[in-house]
Amino acid sequence: MFISSTSTHKFLSYVRMGLSGLLLILCSGTPLWAADEQQAETMINNVCSTCHKITGEGESRFNLKAPELMWAGSKFQKDWMIGWLTGTEPLLYAKSYRWDQSQQPVPHMTVSHQEAEALAGYIETHLQDPRVKSNAIDMSTFSKQEAKFGEEIFTQHSYIGCHQIMVNGKKTGGPQSASFLNSGKRLKADWIYRFNSNPPDFVPHSGEFVGDVSALGLRYVTGFIATRGAKDFPYYEPWKSSAFDHPSVEHGAQIYKEYCSQCHGAEGKGDGPAASGLNPKPAVHANIPFEKLPMEYLYNVIYYGGKSVGKSPLMPYWGLTIGGKQGVADVIAYLKATFKGGENAVKVAGGTGPSGVCPQPRKTKRAPGKFRNMQNPLPQNAQNVKAGATLFQETAKPLACMNCHGIQGDGQGPMGAALSPAPRNFTCGETMKKLLDGQLFWIIKNGSPGTGMMAFSGMPDNQIWQLIQYIRSLAK
């Protein structure tokens, strides 16, 4: 599987093709044709075909001048085609499509909006590929968590070596092939899915990579590509589905007994038979007021496992095992009905409890040297502290910091009493003055092995620095 490096339909400049007469007509303002299908077909057959292959089978790019168009209607979104033909879309190749011949990008010809609409309409109607099936991937049920998994696949399987995406607010990846900065505006999801299934079906002997991913992995990476640049994409929120309208506490109790109690214990005390060999220890559910935790977090940690939310990979992904959304809905209902925290909290073995101890005994791993030498690059001001407060209390993903560290930062959050060791008490000035900026940055970005501190790997660097400014403001 790989991401199409033929994902643009780029014309070469007419000057280079020797069609100076045609170029003169296009630039003169004289209408070349009325916007109807027959004349669009004439334009495609007589002009576009001088660079693009219109019919036949796919072949190596080294035999072509520009990407094939015979399946362009299955591949490109109509609105993007109109923008591309009128010159309002950015170039797709930082190099030339034929990078073996030139390292310079080649601009595409432009036409009027009326002409572009006619061309795009004809392409979408007539240049279809029967191998691309409608609704091959259901994007109406594609979630942010799946997009996150898709990004991991995109990076880990080296697709980023050829295609650029935005990472941490920066263009990242190889500029050799088509840009994916806005691929969600350009490519149809069903095309991406079919192309990714086996790229050589479309572009044989062209440097395209076939990746080894599962069927779910294919869905994840396809959806990830199909949402790049689509800022208003309506991500699916499964915890708002009908499965959660009438969950069964009784069925949830059965699931808990059969699966969760192995680690978390029959009464949620973190003392299941597997717990003695685990580090970090399983969360003590008996100490968590589950009603106070965000549904998004609960759904993701149960369905997709601890790793999905930056926590321990020792927590398996249970969604496929316990009956999908309905099983997750039922076990969450059981957790909320059974575990309330507060006065019912039990002592966590080996833990100090979220009591605001100052200083806290700690054996946190030391950050690598390059991180320890880092200093907060943001100016110390009220604006950054306020932004950090919002992240800490409300918006940080996968879980707002206050859920463990408490609204005051003293380690007394809803989940605090469930963790061993207890969450960091940020109000302790004696502790905080010893922690370097770079150490804090590294822990937030990567988590803290052996503790309940999750990794916020997807948080942009500037937000981490804002968060650090706020955390330091809590110290007394």
C-alpha positions as MATLAB code, in Angstrom:
seq = 'MFISSTSTHKFLSYVRMGLSGLLLILCSGTPLWAADEQQAETMINNVCSTCHKITGEGESRFNLKAPELMWAGSKFQKDWMIGWLTGTEPLLYAKSYRWDQSQQPVPHMTVSHQEAEALAGYIETHLQDPRVKSNAIDMSTFSKQEAKFGEEIFTQHSYIGCHQIMVNGKKTGGPQSASFLNSGKRLKADWIYRFNSNPPDFVPHSGEFVGDVSALGLRYVTGFIATRGAKDFPYYEPWKSSAFDHPSVEHGAQIYKEYCSQCHGAEGKGDGPAASGLNPKPAVHANIPFEKLPMEYLYNVIYYGGKSVGKSPLMPYWGLTIGGKQGVADVIAYLKATFKGGENAVKVAGGTGPSGVCPQPRKTKRAPGKFRNMQNPLPQNAQNVKAGATLFQETAKPLACMNCHGIQGDGQGPMGAALSPAPRNFTCGETMKKLLDGQLFWIIKNGSPGTGMMAFSGMPDNQIWQLIQYIRSLAK';
ca = [
       0.000    0.000    0.000;
       1.181    3.496   -0.756;
      -0.188    6.899   -1.344;
      -0.566    7.879   -4.946;
       2.240    9.878   -6.432;
      -0.025   10.280   -9.463;
      -2.584   12.103   -7.345;
      -2.511   15.286   -9.413;
      -3.455   15.821  -13.035;
      -0.780   18.278  -14.075;
      -0.481   19.643  -17.609;
       2.930   20.757  -18.821;
       3.170   24.344  -19.997;
       1.985   24.980  -23.523;
       5.120   26.889  -24.381;
       7.152   23.741  -23.780;
       4.696   21.749  -25.911;
       5.057   24.127  -28.776;
       1.343   25.042  -28.717;
       1.974   28.767  -28.684;
      -0.977   29.450  -30.951;
      -3.377   27.731  -28.597;
      -1.839   29.549  -25.641;
      -2.454   32.859  -27.390;
      -6.140   32.013  -27.790;
      -6.459   30.968  -24.141;
      -4.882   34.177  -22.903;
      -6.670   36.533  -25.295;
      -9.964   36.481  -23.417;
     -11.810   35.132  -26.484;
     -14.101   32.235  -25.441;
     -12.596   28.994  -26.691;
     -15.891   27.136  -26.527;
     -19.324   27.229  -24.952;
     -19.464   25.297  -21.694;
     -21.056   22.092  -22.864;
     -20.088   18.444  -22.756;
     -19.228   17.989  -26.428;
     -16.786   20.862  -26.475;
     -15.271   19.763  -23.144;
     -14.712   16.354  -24.699;
     -13.047   17.994  -27.691;
     -10.735   19.956  -25.412;
      -9.761   16.839  -23.451;
      -9.117   14.766  -26.569;
      -7.297   17.440  -28.567;
      -5.442   19.420  -25.895;
      -5.263   17.574  -22.574;
      -4.242   14.346  -24.286;
      -1.042   15.972  -25.587;
       0.334   15.502  -22.048;
      -2.077   13.194  -20.261;
      -3.004    9.644  -21.124;
      -6.804    9.525  -21.502;
      -7.486    5.855  -22.271;
      -5.908    2.461  -21.748;
      -4.051    0.879  -18.855;
      -1.772    2.477  -16.304;
       1.939    2.483  -17.013;
       5.208    3.671  -15.586;
       5.538    7.396  -15.076;
       8.846    7.149  -16.940;
       6.803    6.605  -20.126;
       4.514    9.579  -19.445;
       4.604   13.362  -19.539;
       1.989   13.842  -16.831;
      -0.371   11.727  -14.699;
      -3.006    9.618  -16.412;
      -6.547   10.997  -16.639;
      -8.514    7.887  -17.628;
      -9.652    7.426  -14.009;
      -9.636   11.106  -12.995;
     -13.403   11.153  -12.404;
     -13.070    8.430   -9.777;
     -10.048   10.126   -8.270;
     -10.556   13.884   -8.017;
     -13.225   15.921   -6.288;
     -15.047   18.188   -8.715;
     -14.628   21.394   -6.716;
     -10.901   20.806   -6.500;
     -10.697   20.176  -10.268;
     -12.393   23.495  -10.957;
      -9.973   25.281   -8.627;
      -6.984   23.501  -10.181;
      -8.016   24.391  -13.728;
      -8.605   28.029  -12.821;
      -5.254   28.308  -11.028;
      -6.518   28.805   -7.463;
      -5.055   25.581   -6.047;
      -1.371   25.321   -5.066;
       1.064   23.224   -7.082;
       1.105   19.584   -6.063;
       4.703   18.772   -6.877;
       7.604   20.638   -5.307;
       9.690   18.974   -7.995;
       8.569   18.039  -11.498;
       6.168   15.120  -11.977;
       9.000   13.656  -14.038;
      11.598   14.185  -11.337;
      14.067   12.131  -13.372;
      14.084   14.933  -15.956;
      13.679   18.096  -13.892;
      13.745   19.217  -10.266;
      11.685   22.324  -11.013;
       7.886   22.471  -10.571;
       5.918   22.948  -13.784;
       2.863   25.249  -13.682;
      -0.395   24.093  -15.208;
      -2.367   25.999  -17.819;
      -5.490   27.801  -16.617;
      -8.923   28.293  -18.166;
     -11.986   30.344  -17.284;
     -14.292   29.234  -14.499;
     -17.001   28.360  -17.036;
     -14.580   26.225  -19.018;
     -13.256   24.592  -15.858;
     -16.777   23.624  -14.791;
     -17.412   22.016  -18.172;
     -14.132   20.094  -18.087;
     -14.594   18.956  -14.480;
     -18.164   17.870  -15.186;
     -17.116   15.830  -18.187;
     -14.232   14.223  -16.303;
     -16.409   13.271  -13.348;
     -19.053   11.750  -15.621;
     -16.964    9.944  -18.213;
     -13.483    9.242  -16.872;
     -14.431    6.635  -14.295;
     -12.633    3.465  -13.233;
     -14.849    0.417  -12.540;
     -12.316   -0.897  -10.028;
     -13.126    1.988   -7.700;
     -16.311    1.053   -5.846;
     -18.631    3.627   -4.302;
     -18.782    3.577   -0.498;
     -15.826    1.227   -0.281;
     -14.910    3.107    2.884;
     -17.559    4.594    5.159;
     -16.208    8.004    6.074;
     -19.392    8.848    7.989;
     -18.079    6.624   10.804;
     -14.456    7.790   10.692;
     -13.237    9.181   14.022;
     -10.369   11.390   15.177;
      -8.849    8.391   16.928;
      -8.794    6.469   13.647;
      -7.148    9.451   11.956;
      -4.490    9.388   14.671;
      -3.829    5.707   13.955;
      -3.681    6.516   10.242;
      -1.034    9.170   10.852;
       1.033    6.643   12.827;
       0.828    4.161    9.933;
       1.656    6.898    7.433;
       4.801    7.718    9.380;
       5.860    4.265   10.560;
       5.494    2.688    7.124;
       7.607    5.429    5.554;
       4.908    6.946    3.340;
       6.060   10.272    4.725;
       9.334    9.659    2.882;
       7.707   10.791   -0.386;
       4.630   12.818    0.578;
       4.435   15.932    2.723;
       1.913   16.340    5.540;
       1.576   18.827    8.389;
       3.190   17.640   11.632;
       3.210   19.868   14.687;
       2.240   22.800   12.479;
       5.135   22.249   10.046;
       5.423   20.787    6.558;
       7.094   17.426    7.031;
       8.078   14.676    4.609;
       9.713   14.151    1.262;
       8.826   16.668   -1.479;
       9.448   14.183   -4.293;
       5.832   13.158   -4.844;
       2.403   14.757   -4.643;
       1.729   16.914   -1.599;
      -0.813   15.627    0.906;
      -1.156   18.905    2.764;
      -4.687   19.252    1.329;
      -5.341   15.763   -0.003;
      -8.743   15.689    1.681;
      -9.918   18.495   -0.611;
      -8.487   16.837   -3.705;
      -8.921   13.071   -3.598;
     -12.027   10.951   -3.221;
     -11.866    8.531   -0.307;
     -12.998    5.530   -2.395;
     -10.155    6.182   -4.840;
      -7.583    6.400   -2.045;
      -8.869    3.146   -0.582;
      -8.672    1.249   -3.877;
      -5.328    2.724   -4.853;
      -3.833    1.956   -1.455;
      -5.017   -1.646   -1.751;
      -2.453   -2.243   -4.502;
      -0.753    0.764   -6.136;
       0.881   -1.224   -8.984;
      -2.608   -1.812  -10.403;
      -2.518    1.851  -11.422;
       1.124    2.896  -11.619;
       3.388   -0.091  -12.304;
       7.167    0.334  -12.085;
       6.932    3.923  -10.828;
       8.529    3.758   -7.411;
       5.215    3.214   -5.617;
       5.495    1.345   -2.312;
       3.252   -1.574   -1.269;
       2.844   -1.511    2.505;
       2.038   -4.428    4.783;
      -1.019   -3.307    6.737;
      -4.199   -4.984    7.932;
      -7.691   -4.263    6.648;
      -8.213   -1.908    9.583;
      -4.853   -0.291    8.885;
      -5.943    0.324    5.301;
      -9.052    2.055    6.607;
      -7.062    4.163    9.053;
      -4.443    5.419    6.597;
      -7.040    5.972    3.851;
      -9.194    8.050    6.156;
      -6.171    9.975    7.380;
      -5.253   10.994    3.822;
      -8.888   11.756    3.008;
      -9.128   14.258    5.870;
      -5.903   16.237    5.350;
      -6.794   19.866    4.762;
     -10.502   19.154    5.281;
     -10.815   21.485    8.259;
     -14.572   21.058    8.646;
     -14.614   17.275    8.332;
     -17.372   15.923   10.650;
     -15.458   13.298   12.617;
     -17.628   10.521   13.987;
     -18.115   10.412   17.766;
     -19.101    6.797   18.565;
     -19.963    7.578   22.196;
     -22.886    9.612   20.844;
     -24.266    6.698   18.801;
     -27.483    4.784   19.506;
     -25.489    2.069   21.304;
     -25.203    4.489   24.242;
     -28.901    5.373   24.401;
     -29.913    2.332   26.465;
     -26.795    0.534   27.723;
     -27.090   -2.580   29.878;
     -25.410   -2.343   33.267;
     -25.981   -6.072   33.754;
     -24.207   -6.948   30.512;
     -21.441   -4.496   31.421;
     -20.973   -6.294   34.749;
     -20.555   -9.589   32.911;
     -17.964   -8.062   30.562;
     -16.109   -6.602   33.548;
     -16.015   -9.982   35.283;
     -14.818  -11.846   32.196;
     -12.197   -9.376   30.968;
     -11.475   -6.318   33.142;
     -11.148   -8.110   36.479;
      -8.073   -9.991   35.260;
      -6.071   -6.828   35.951;
      -8.342   -4.427   37.807;
      -9.745   -6.991   40.249;
     -13.270   -8.256   40.884;
     -14.089   -5.164   42.969;
     -12.007   -2.717   40.961;
      -9.212   -2.525   43.561;
      -6.405   -3.025   41.042;
      -5.593   -6.432   42.527;
      -6.461   -8.824   39.706;
      -4.272  -11.929   39.178;
      -2.212  -10.198   36.463;
      -1.532   -7.070   38.514;
       1.439   -8.406   40.483;
       3.521   -8.628   37.307;
       2.562   -5.298   35.782;
       4.332   -1.948   35.848;
       2.623    0.469   35.923;
      -0.043   -1.117   38.072;
      -3.629   -1.289   36.803;
      -5.827    1.668   37.715;
      -7.861    1.247   40.894;
     -11.361    1.662   39.512;
     -12.858    1.732   42.987;
     -11.228    5.141   43.482;
     -12.451    6.751   40.259;
     -15.716    8.720   40.022;
     -16.368    7.586   36.462;
     -19.282    9.975   36.027;
     -16.762   12.821   36.038;
     -14.567   11.509   33.227;
     -15.051   12.520   29.555;
     -16.873    9.944   27.449;
     -14.360   10.375   24.613;
     -11.528    9.287   26.901;
     -13.445    6.337   28.371;
     -14.505    5.114   24.938;
     -11.030    5.347   23.421;
      -9.152    3.748   26.319;
     -11.557    0.776   26.380;
     -12.139    0.312   22.652;
      -8.605    1.103   21.443;
      -6.518    0.367   24.542;
      -4.139    2.290   26.760;
      -1.679    3.065   23.990;
      -4.347    4.972   22.058;
      -4.558    7.613   24.785;
      -0.847    7.793   25.535;
      -1.045    5.417   28.496;
       0.415    1.958   29.080;
       0.229   -0.556   26.194;
      -0.430   -3.184   28.886;
      -4.095   -2.143   28.654;
      -5.401   -4.095   25.608;
      -7.788   -2.777   22.966;
     -11.038   -4.483   23.890;
     -13.446   -3.144   21.252;
     -13.165   -6.078   18.855;
     -13.480   -8.569   21.725;
     -16.427   -7.314   23.758;
     -18.888   -6.564   20.975;
     -17.873   -3.218   19.534;
     -19.674   -0.016   20.464;
     -22.455   -1.785   22.376;
     -20.031   -3.715   24.552;
     -18.100   -0.533   25.316;
     -21.332    1.332   26.093;
     -22.415   -1.414   28.491;
     -19.130   -1.635   30.386;
     -18.961    2.175   30.722;
     -22.509    2.093   32.137;
     -21.363   -0.505   34.670;
     -18.288    1.541   35.628;
     -20.402    4.653   36.201;
     -23.036    2.788   38.206;
     -20.518    0.940   40.369;
     -17.487    3.120   41.044;
     -17.967    6.531   42.630;
     -14.607    7.307   44.288;
     -14.677    9.724   47.203;
     -15.529    8.068   50.535;
     -15.425    4.652   48.900;
     -11.760    5.045   47.898;
      -9.379    2.266   48.866;
      -5.711    2.531   49.723;
      -3.421    2.107   46.720;
      -0.596   -0.307   47.535;
       2.763    1.455   47.415;
       1.209    4.839   46.685;
       1.292    8.062   48.655;
      -2.222    8.994   47.586;
      -3.143   12.330   45.950;
      -2.768   14.146   49.246;
      -0.713   17.091   48.027;
       2.442   15.750   49.683;
       5.316   18.223   49.313;
       7.860   17.238   48.268;
       6.697   13.999   46.687;
       9.031   10.995   46.630;
       9.757   10.367   42.959;
      12.009    8.312   40.716;
      11.045    9.813   37.378;
      13.342    8.921   34.505;
      15.721   11.704   33.576;
      15.225   13.305   30.176;
      17.974   12.949   27.535;
      20.548   15.725   27.502;
      19.164   17.531   24.465;
      15.860   17.959   26.290;
      17.354   18.938   29.647;
      19.080   21.841   27.937;
      15.843   23.196   26.468;
      14.324   26.389   27.821;
      10.811   27.680   27.308;
      11.009   29.798   24.122;
       7.711   31.608   24.719;
       7.617   35.004   26.394;
       6.425   34.848   29.984;
       3.086   36.624   29.850;
      -0.533   36.378   30.928;
      -1.695   35.334   27.456;
       0.459   32.186   27.423;
      -0.449   31.343   31.016;
      -4.150   31.658   30.166;
      -3.755   29.419   27.103;
      -1.961   26.871   29.274;
      -4.774   27.017   31.843;
      -7.343   26.212   29.171;
      -5.309   23.195   28.057;
      -4.787   22.025   31.662;
      -8.414   22.366   32.682;
     -10.373   21.669   29.496;
      -8.877   20.975   26.087;
      -5.662   18.915   26.291;
      -5.996   15.622   24.412;
      -6.276   12.748   25.073;
      -7.331   13.961   28.550;
      -7.312   17.345   30.274;
      -4.578   17.427   32.932;
      -6.962   18.326   35.761;
      -8.511   14.869   35.613;
      -5.403   13.471   37.304;
      -3.595   16.519   38.712;
      -6.698   18.285   39.994;
      -8.211   21.629   39.182;
      -5.719   23.273   41.576;
      -2.801   21.202   40.275;
      -2.299   19.481   43.647;
      -2.668   15.888   42.374;
      -6.240   15.535   43.626;
      -8.087   15.055   40.354;
     -10.917   12.538   39.803;
      -8.457    9.887   38.629;
      -5.673   10.780   41.043;
      -6.543    8.304   43.805;
      -6.536    5.469   41.254;
      -2.887    5.862   40.292;
       0.341    4.605   41.805;
       2.500    6.582   42.140;
       0.179    9.498   42.785;
       0.009   12.294   40.187;
       2.536   15.093   40.488;
       1.655   17.887   42.898;
       2.393   21.020   40.872;
       1.664   23.333   43.802;
       4.837   22.186   45.580;
       7.405   24.911   44.984;
      10.211   22.810   46.459;
       9.641   20.175   43.782;
       8.900   22.451   40.855;
      12.002   24.608   41.231;
      14.132   21.509   40.701;
      12.376   20.506   37.478;
      13.952   21.941   34.330;
      11.777   23.185   31.460;
      13.219   20.527   29.171;
      12.448   17.751   31.677;
       8.823   18.858   31.863;
       8.599   19.141   28.065;
       9.992   15.623   27.593;
       7.623   14.073   30.152;
       4.550   15.776   28.686;
       5.504   14.771   25.148;
       6.471   11.172   25.925;
       4.744   10.246   29.153;
       6.422    8.725   32.206;
       6.947    4.946   32.091;
       5.991    3.193   35.293;
       3.424    5.854   36.203;
      -0.038    6.838   35.057;
       1.326    9.870   33.209;
       0.190    9.567   29.599;
       2.040   10.833   26.537;
       0.711   13.951   24.805;
       2.656   13.164   21.649;
       0.195   14.915   19.355;
       0.219   18.204   21.254;
       1.998   20.977   19.306;
       5.239   22.163   20.886;
       3.987   25.702   21.497;
       1.014   24.336   23.456;
       3.320   22.244   25.631;
       5.325   25.369   26.436;
       2.126   27.246   27.280;
       1.119   24.385   29.534;
       4.497   24.507   31.277;
       4.091   28.240   31.905;
       0.722   27.582   33.547;
       2.016   24.643   35.598;
       4.837   26.791   36.964;
       2.313   29.465   37.944;
       0.702   26.971   40.344;
       3.787   26.476   42.518;
       3.708   27.995   45.999;
];
